[in-house]
Amino acid sequence: MSDPIDRNGLAPRFWDRKPLKKMNAREWEALCDGCGKCCLNKLEDEDSGEVALTRVACRLLDDATCRCAHYETRHQFVPDCIVLRPDTIENHAYWLPRTCAYRLLWEGRPLPDWHPLISGTAQSVHDAGVSVRDATLSEFDVPEDEWEDHIIEEPT
């Protein structure tokens, strides 16, 4: 399966030298590892603020590719889908998966070896067992009051 993100021609290890807020659109998009976890519905504890991922996915997540089926027009279908950008990362980093490149870099941590920018292949995120490929349930099939029954553990 081919990777929809074109990482060709980007400066080597640009993420080590360039702050998130200075990245251009291509660099920003290239940070996405294709795990699909950002498209999982999340539960936030009102008291602690802790965010838990569920295996209940947004209606637009393609479970086989771990990509949004309508990425460019997703707001027509899911108006409250968050647009993560360099100028909004500070507001949204807390709900991103712990393995997410955007969160890792925002926290000043390195990208893992399985990240496509390091491994050179989009398949590495799936081979490492980090993606949600073929492991989600549609939000159409699980009532919101049952999402808690589908919380998944994240790698630390």
Secondary structure, DSSP 8 states (H G I E B T S, - for coil): ---SS--TT--TTHHHHS-GGG--HHHHHHT-----GGGEEEEE-TTT--EEEEEEE-TTEETTTTEETTGGGHHHH-TT-----TTTHHHHGGGS-TT-HHHHHHTT----TTSHHHHS-TTHHHHTT-S-TT--EETTTS-GGGGGGGEE----
